Amino acid sequence: QPKEEERPAWNSKLQYILAQVGFSVGLGNVWRFPYLCQKNGGGAYLVPYLILLILIGIPLFFLELAVGQRIRRGSIGVWNYISPRLGGIGFASCVVCFFVALYYNVIISWSLFYFSQSFQQPLPWHECPLIKNKTNVVPECEKSSATTYYWYREALDISDNISVGGGLNWKMTVCLLVAWSIVCLAMIKGIQSSGKVMYFSSLFPYVVLICFLVRALLLKGSVDGIRHMFTPKLEIMLEAKVWREAATQVFFALGLGFGGVIAFSSYNKRDNNCHFDAVLVSFINFFTSVLATLVVFAVLGFKANIMNSKCVALNTNKIVSLLGNGIEPGLIPHHINLTHVSQVSAEDYKQMIDVIKKVKEGQFHTLGLESCSIEEELNKAVQGTGLAFIAFTEAMTHFPASPFWSVMFFLMLVNLGLGSMFGTIEGILTPLVDTFKVRKEFLTVGCCALAFSIGLLFVQRSGNYYVAMFDDYSATLPLLIVVVLENVAIAWVYGIDKFFEDLKDMLGFTPYRFYYYMWKYITPILLLVLLCASFIQLSMTPPSYSAWIQEEAKEQTLNFPPWGIVVCISLVVMAIMPVPVVFGLRYFNIIDDSPSGLSTVSYKKGRIIKETARPGEDDDTSLIQGKSPSEQPSPMPGNSIYPPAPSGLCSLLLVGATGEM
């Protein structure tokens, strides 16, 4: 048996947990979860989310952790072992990871750009710029808002639709280069270097979120936001769409199917209690989402309050101007003093409007008055980049010491992104290093350089539209298919009973029976239902994106042109392609079935003996290919204490320091 290089190991359990938390807690927790919460019934959304976390999230997360830790390989090696014919799963994971890494790093570079612009007072997106040498405001900004204008025009300099490329945006190109350099430097020594970075990148976001929560709660109106957010609308829970979105969110929140979870856990000691890790990381992730939701809604509540005050002041002035021509002075309640417009409160305004509405029901709409309400302001749901770079940025301009908060916020986004980025890149590098035995340093630099050059697609002026396209199409379906196959491979191909034996051997206790039924029946069925629902959802809605029209200064939903639809479909097809290809090659014996080059397994202290496979055992499903007795290492003294182990995972016998192999 070839003497294999030692597999690197985590310095400490804490470092490993931080890596898994950093990978699972990403930008989605901050800008996807709060939005889904608001859209799908506030506090009521937490119920389907928790149920699905327990039915889909934790069992699958545990499955990936256990498989990686047991076989000590990246995704390609793992699925090659479980069943060579399903070896394509690992390659599919790698492709998905690559697609996601391409656009995820662009989001990090946007955050880096805003971070670099935050060191000035007042902030550059504080108010609308003036036209050069004139006193007028830029019309595009006047029609929208200062932060919206800054995002679309100053930062992205966005084109009117996806077909107009518009050349590279050099500011963003520089930021993208910086982002890839950071990732490359952090990953170059594998987990030895990224593990050290994790201490900061995984913990810093929590510091910022807690600071933000305290700061926001001291601002006027933040409680309105939180109240709005947690008011449960129970009837919404009966809609299928809510459950579909909750399931998809659970799925992406934990990073299932990327291979990052498998890669990280493959550097663990063999007897590590991965069930505890699975539950711990899942719940840390859940609490982070809730914390981020509190922060987002506290800040949006504060912003809604400011918008509302502006609205009241504006419309009270309108009422004053209409007194005598359109509105009789007698309609104004006595206690309201219109000589001091600034002292009219939101409640006073509401009273006035209600009276005017009653009396003037026919002509009310001709008066051009708005009914300003905080609820309406809060119902304008924003998610994704719109939340982070427009709504949140605007709210922060009203904070005292706004540059400080802005710097903290964007530094947090960079760290959230980087933590997930490390896991995603690890999901590409670990399997490739394990399979093709290349130097990790060269592969890291090569991978980052290639990704940067393809990433230039996303920093041209129409780049934001490509990010939206990749975000919607490159990950959802392929990942679902990958995870369904992973589940089936373990529960049905490899055999759930055998897997339970392995787990007992590894953990030292038999896992709960709960997982047996989950893995065998419930989770695969739920996943298939979710897969069908997502498929129907995607095929029914024509692929569209939200474009920014410069003339009108507003967003408009456009359908992708025919070539765009082709790109969308080919993203999904390319990601899933490795599965049928590998299956076909193995099935028709074009590639040899035994994963001979992949079957070397190493541990840090101690060596492995390979048992002969028992005759009659189907070798296809046994993880470690047995050797014929002649190749068996000669029995050593003291070795007879081991009972003959069954073929498969249990044939890994760890011998201490007794003799050489």
QUIZI-V793046 format. One record per residue. N is the residue number from 1. RES is the residue in one small letter. SS is DSSP state (~ for helix, > for strand, _ for the rest). Layout:
N,RES,SS / N,RES,SS
//
This chain:
1,q,_ / 2,p,_ / 3,k,_ / 4,e,_ / 5,e,_ / 6,e,_ / 7,r,_ / 8,p,_ / 9,a,_ / 10,w,_ / 11,n,_ / 12,s,_ / 13,k,~ / 14,l,~ / 15,q,~ / 16,y,~ / 17,i,~ / 18,l,~ / 19,a,~ / 20,q,~ / 21,v,~ / 22,g,~ / 23,f,~ / 24,s,~ / 25,v,_ / 26,g,_ / 27,l,~ / 28,g,~ / 29,n,~ / 30,v,~ / 31,w,~ / 32,r,_ / 33,f,~ / 34,p,~ / 35,y,~ / 36,l,~ / 37,c,~ / 38,q,~ / 39,k,~ / 40,n,_ / 41,g,_ / 42,g,~ / 43,g,~ / 44,a,~ / 45,y,~ / 46,l,~ / 47,v,~ / 48,p,~ / 49,y,~ / 50,l,~ / 51,i,~ / 52,l,~ / 53,l,~ / 54,i,~ / 55,l,~ / 56,i,~ / 57,g,~ / 58,i,~ / 59,p,~ / 60,l,~ / 61,f,~ / 62,f,~ / 63,l,~ / 64,e,~ / 65,l,~ / 66,a,~ / 67,v,~ / 68,g,~ / 69,q,~ / 70,r,~ / 71,i,~ / 72,r,_ / 73,r,_ / 74,g,_ / 75,s,~ / 76,i,~ / 77,g,~ / 78,v,~ / 79,w,~ / 80,n,~ / 81,y,~ / 82,i,~ / 83,s,_ / 84,p,~ / 85,r,~ / 86,l,~ / 87,g,_ / 88,g,~ / 89,i,~ / 90,g,~ / 91,f,~ / 92,a,~ / 93,s,~ / 94,c,~ / 95,v,~ / 96,v,~ / 97,c,~ / 98,f,~ / 99,f,~ / 100,v,~ / 101,a,~ / 102,l,~ / 103,y,~ / 104,y,~ / 105,n,~ / 106,v,~ / 107,i,~ / 108,i,~ / 109,s,~ / 110,w,~ / 111,s,~ / 112,l,~ / 113,f,~ / 114,y,~ / 115,f,~ / 116,s,~ / 117,q,~ / 118,s,_ / 119,f,_ / 120,q,_ / 121,q,_ / 122,p,_ / 123,l,_ / 124,p,_ / 125,w,_ / 126,h,_ / 127,e,_ / 128,c,_ / 129,p,_ / 130,l,> / 131,i,_ / 132,k,_ / 133,n,_ / 134,k,_ / 135,t,_ / 136,n,_ / 137,v,> / 138,v,_ / 139,p,~ / 140,e,~ / 141,c,~ / 142,e,~ / 143,k,~ / 144,s,_ / 145,s,_ / 146,a,~ / 147,t,~ / 148,t,~ / 149,y,~ / 150,y,~ / 151,w,~ / 152,y,~ / 153,r,~ / 154,e,~ / 155,a,~ / 156,l,_ / 157,d,_ / 158,i,_ / 159,s,_ / 160,d,_ / 161,n,_ / 162,i,_ / 163,s,_ / 164,v,_ / 165,g,_ / 166,g,_ / 167,g,_ / 168,l,> / 169,n,_ / 170,w,~ / 171,k,~ / 172,m,~ / 173,t,~ / 174,v,~ / 175,c,~ / 176,l,~ / 177,l,~ / 178,v,~ / 179,a,~ / 180,w,~ / 181,s,~ / 182,i,~ / 183,v,~ / 184,c,~ / 185,l,~ / 186,a,~ / 187,m,~ / 188,i,_ / 189,k,_ / 190,g,_ / 191,i,~ / 192,q,~ / 193,s,~ / 194,s,~ / 195,g,~ / 196,k,~ / 197,v,~ / 198,m,~ / 199,y,~ / 200,f,~ / 201,s,~ / 202,s,~ / 203,l,~ / 204,f,~ / 205,p,~ / 206,y,~ / 207,v,~ / 208,v,~ / 209,l,~ / 210,i,~ / 211,c,~ / 212,f,~ / 213,l,~ / 214,v,~ / 215,r,~ / 216,a,~ / 217,l,~ / 218,l,_ / 219,l,_ / 220,k,_ / 221,g,_ / 222,s,~ / 223,v,~ / 224,d,~ / 225,g,~ / 226,i,~ / 227,r,~ / 228,h,~ / 229,m,~ / 230,f,~ / 231,t,_ / 232,p,_ / 233,k,_ / 234,l,~ / 235,e,~ / 236,i,~ / 237,m,~ / 238,l,~ / 239,e,_ / 240,a,~ / 241,k,~ / 242,v,~ / 243,w,~ / 244,r,~ / 245,e,~ / 246,a,~ / 247,a,~ / 248,t,~ / 249,q,~ / 250,v,~ / 251,f,~ / 252,f,~ / 253,a,~ / 254,l,_ / 255,g,_ / 256,l,_ / 257,g,_ / 258,f,_ / 259,g,_ / 260,g,~ / 261,v,~ / 262,i,~ / 263,a,~ / 264,f,~ / 265,s,~ / 266,s,_ / 267,y,_ / 268,n,_ / 269,k,_ / 270,r,_ / 271,d,_ / 272,n,_ / 273,n,_ / 274,c,~ / 275,h,~ / 276,f,~ / 277,d,~ / 278,a,~ / 279,v,~ / 280,l,~ / 281,v,~ / 282,s,~ / 283,f,~ / 284,i,~ / 285,n,~ / 286,f,~ / 287,f,~ / 288,t,~ / 289,s,~ / 290,v,~ / 291,l,~ / 292,a,~ / 293,t,~ / 294,l,~ / 295,v,~ / 296,v,~ / 297,f,~ / 298,a,~ / 299,v,~ / 300,l,~ / 301,g,~ / 302,f,~ / 303,k,~ / 304,a,~ / 305,n,~ / 306,i,~ / 307,m,~ / 308,n,~ / 309,s,~ / 310,k,~ / 311,c,~ / 312,v,~ / 313,a,~ / 314,l,~ / 315,n,~ / 316,t,~ / 317,n,~ / 318,k,~ / 319,i,~ / 320,v,~ / 321,s,~ / 322,l,~ / 323,l,> / 324,g,_ / 325,n,_ / 326,g,_ / 327,i,> / 328,e,_ / 329,p,~ / 330,g,~ / 331,l,~ / 332,i,_ / 333,p,_ / 334,h,_ / 335,h,_ / 336,i,_ / 337,n,_ / 338,l,_ / 339,t,_ / 340,h,_ / 341,v,~ / 342,s,~ / 343,q,~ / 344,v,_ / 345,s,_ / 346,a,~ / 347,e,~ / 348,d,~ / 349,y,~ / 350,k,~ / 351,q,~ / 352,m,~ / 353,i,~ / 354,d,~ / 355,v,~ / 356,i,~ / 357,k,~ / 358,k,~ / 359,v,~ / 360,k,_ / 361,e,_ / 362,g,_ / 363,q,_ / 364,f,~ / 365,h,~ / 366,t,~ / 367,l,~ / 368,g,_ / 369,l,_ / 370,e,_ / 371,s,_ / 372,c,_ / 373,s,_ / 374,i,~ / 375,e,~ / 376,e,~ / 377,e,~ / 378,l,~ / 379,n,~ / 380,k,_ / 381,a,_ / 382,v,_ / 383,q,_ / 384,g,~ / 385,t,~ / 386,g,~ / 387,l,~ / 388,a,~ / 389,f,~ / 390,i,~ / 391,a,~ / 392,f,~ / 393,t,~ / 394,e,~ / 395,a,~ / 396,m,~ / 397,t,~ / 398,h,_ / 399,f,_ / 400,p,_ / 401,a,_ / 402,s,~ / 403,p,~ / 404,f,~ / 405,w,~ / 406,s,~ / 407,v,~ / 408,m,~ / 409,f,~ / 410,f,~ / 411,l,~ / 412,m,~ / 413,l,~ / 414,v,~ / 415,n,~ / 416,l,~ / 417,g,~ / 418,l,~ / 419,g,~ / 420,s,~ / 421,m,~ / 422,f,~ / 423,g,~ / 424,t,~ / 425,i,~ / 426,e,~ / 427,g,~ / 428,i,~ / 429,l,~ / 430,t,~ / 431,p,~ / 432,l,~ / 433,v,~ / 434,d,~ / 435,t,~ / 436,f,~ / 437,k,_ / 438,v,_ / 439,r,_ / 440,k,~ / 441,e,~ / 442,f,~ / 443,l,~ / 444,t,~ / 445,v,~ / 446,g,~ / 447,c,~ / 448,c,~ / 449,a,~ / 450,l,~ / 451,a,~ / 452,f,~ / 453,s,~ / 454,i,~ / 455,g,~ / 456,l,~ / 457,l,~ / 458,f,~ / 459,v,~ / 460,q,> / 461,r,_ / 462,s,_ / 463,g,~ / 464,n,~ / 465,y,~ / 466,y,~ / 467,v,~ / 468,a,~ / 469,m,~ / 470,f,~ / 471,d,~ / 472,d,~ / 473,y,~ / 474,s,_ / 475,a,_ / 476,t,~ / 477,l,~ / 478,p,~ / 479,l,~ / 480,l,~ / 481,i,~ / 482,v,~ / 483,v,~ / 484,v,~ / 485,l,~ / 486,e,~ / 487,n,~ / 488,v,~ / 489,a,~ / 490,i,~ / 491,a,~ / 492,w,~ / 493,v,~ / 494,y,~ / 495,g,~ / 496,i,~ / 497,d,~ / 498,k,~ / 499,f,~ / 500,f,~ / 501,e,~ / 502,d,~ / 503,l,~ / 504,k,~ / 505,d,~ / 506,m,~ / 507,l,~ / 508,g,_ / 509,f,_ / 510,t,_ / 511,p,_ / 512,y,_ / 513,r,~ / 514,f,~ / 515,y,~ / 516,y,~ / 517,y,~ / 518,m,~ / 519,w,~ / 520,k,~ / 521,y,~ / 522,i,~ / 523,t,~ / 524,p,~ / 525,i,~ / 526,l,~ / 527,l,~ / 528,l,~ / 529,v,~ / 530,l,~ / 531,l,~ / 532,c,~ / 533,a,~ / 534,s,~ / 535,f,~ / 536,i,~ / 537,q,~ / 538,l,~ / 539,s,~ / 540,m,~ / 541,t,_ / 542,p,_ / 543,p,_ / 544,s,> / 545,y,> / 546,s,> / 547,a,> / 548,w,> / 549,i,> / 550,q,_ / 551,e,_ / 552,e,_ / 553,a,_ / 554,k,> / 555,e,> / 556,q,> / 557,t,> / 558,l,> / 559,n,> / 560,f,_ / 561,p,_ / 562,p,~ / 563,w,~ / 564,g,~ / 565,i,~ / 566,v,~ / 567,v,~ / 568,c,~ / 569,i,~ / 570,s,~ / 571,l,~ / 572,v,~ / 573,v,~ / 574,m,~ / 575,a,~ / 576,i,~ / 577,m,~ / 578,p,~ / 579,v,~ / 580,p,~ / 581,v,~ / 582,v,~ / 583,f,~ / 584,g,~ / 585,l,~ / 586,r,~ / 587,y,~ / 588,f,_ / 589,n,_ / 590,i,_ / 591,i,_ / 592,d,_ / 593,d,_ / 594,s,_ / 595,p,_ / 596,s,~ / 597,g,~ / 598,l,~ / 599,s,_ / 600,t,_ / 601,v,_ / 602,s,_ / 603,y,_ / 604,k,_ / 605,k,_ / 606,g,_ / 607,r,> / 608,i,> / 609,i,> / 610,k,_ / 611,e,_ / 612,t,_ / 613,a,_ / 614,r,_ / 615,p,_ / 616,g,_ / 617,e,_ / 618,d,_ / 619,d,~ / 620,d,~ / 621,t,~ / 622,s,_ / 623,l,_ / 624,i,_ / 625,q,_ / 626,g,_ / 627,k,_ / 628,s,_ / 629,p,~ / 630,s,~ / 631,e,~ / 632,q,_ / 633,p,_ / 634,s,_ / 635,p,_ / 636,m,_ / 637,p,_ / 638,g,_ / 639,n,_ / 640,s,_ / 641,i,_ / 642,y,_ / 643,p,_ / 644,p,_ / 645,a,_ / 646,p,_ / 647,s,_ / 648,g,_ / 649,l,~ / 650,c,~ / 651,s,~ / 652,l,_ / 653,l,> / 654,l,> / 655,v,> / 656,g,_ / 657,a,_ / 658,t,_ / 659,g,_ / 660,e,_ / 661,m,_
//
